[in-house]
Amino acid sequence: MSQFANYIDGQWVDGASVSRNVNPSNLDDVIGEFAQADAEQTHRAISAARKAFAQWSLSTPQQRFDVLDQAGSAILARKAELGKVLAREEGKTLPEAIGEVGRAGQIFKFFAGEALRVGGEVMPSVRPGMTVEMTREPVGVVGLITPWNFPIAIPAWKIAPALAYGNTVVIKPADLVPGSTWELVKIIAEAGAPAGVINLVMGRGSVVGEALVSSPDVDAISFTGSVSTGRAIGAKCFDSGKKFQLEMGGKNPMVVLDDADLNVAIEACINGAFYSTGQRCTASSRLIVTAGIYDRFIDGMKARMRALKVGDALADGTHIGPVVDDKQLAQDERYLAIARDEGGTVFGGERVEGSTRGYFLAPALVTETTPAMRINREEVFGPVASVIKVKDYQEALAVANGTEFGLSAGICTTSLKYASHFRRHVQAGMVMVNTATAGVDYHVPFGGRKGSSYGPREQGAYAREFYTSVKTAYINPGAV
Ligand code: NAD
């Protein structure tokens, strides 16, 4: 069986134990045995990052550009092969997985350029003869903790800016999907990152993640994952004086108004709710539909859902791959049962037999729901969407804003008036008009409001807010 080691201080090293990475489309297919670090090994990785920071933080923009640019080229050149690793370990379909790898490559290319664009500002002082300069410096050693649902894109959108702005990294990928991050770290090492600049410690959140969060030698933590884990990590970072950034869950609304183009609305909802098996923080999980289009919308959704092929992520023609593991499958089914108990009607949502043993679940649409039901308040994170019928736009907006989350929100309408009003008044970090709530560009900020996010935005040039620290210098030339 293939073995995959941790990467610490420029060396591949065995962990304290190993964990098997299993294909959710085929439980008889084991991708390999992946090293599991303990706290001691995590501390070694942090020390290596600390040591490497002294030089990397002073490296030239050209050096950082070269490493990131070369890594980006390697990722793009190996898109098909890496996409297969990703689809095999996470279960999104091969085209989706190849797309995600391509995204990771583009992110590295973008941040290669950003390394060259770390500018500053000069202003005249309010005091005579003095000038003021504002410059950016790297934050230090950053710990990156990532979830399982984007096994290469999320590590990429944290590692690339961290390195571009001169930080050193210790990354802990999600326990379920270490393979894609392992490949990514190997590519970065081969692209010339000096020893200690990038370190990979695979293993459990309660061991490796905990060691990163509690270490006084880690200056900042960037976390993406669930609300409960994120809040606990945030509290610990605050207590130990670390900078931190949390990207967490969503309960994203997609509003469909009477005047929507029905086909556009149905495609946006099918994509947003069910593609990537609904396992996206930006998934459209609440479909808020006005009365005049409701019946036609539901009929159209059901017809499209019947045509979706659920099955092996690597097979041709699969639209929806498996659920990631048995725990997530149990959670999806538990929420469908809760929805039924609370008075909802479930279309779909049954288990699907594949040619292999896998966690296959048909997409589910829950109708006859009210905003107060748990299916409309809590994140399911599966191929499950609920529908809330409303009388008009005003009610739709109030329902859209009526949860603790605020990541992404969408509206399908042909009315400029409602689209403009929604864009301004919906409480979300990202707004989509006539397109799915999931699916974003890599060169612009990503993140949410309310319970979904905490701290500066990720991605695009905004990433520098987290990965750099601003210094204000007052210079009195007369005294120099
Ligand atoms: P999770 O919170 O269970 O785990 C996320 C990461 O935290 C994993 O690497 C895990 O090992 C680690 N972890 C767990 N306990 C820890 C601890 N005590 N200390 C430190 N680290 C610990 O989340 P998940 O199940 O992997 O991912 C699904 C969640 O991620 C969903 O809620 C989804 O909405 C969210 N998500 C959010 C975004 C976003 O950008 N907002 C993007 C993708 C996923």
Residues whose N, C-alpha, C, O or C-beta is under 5 A from the ligand:
A	BS01	NAD	I145 T146 P147 W148 K172 P173 A174 D175 G203 R204 G205 S206 G209 E210 T224 G225 S226 V227 T229 E247 M248 G249 G250 C281 S452
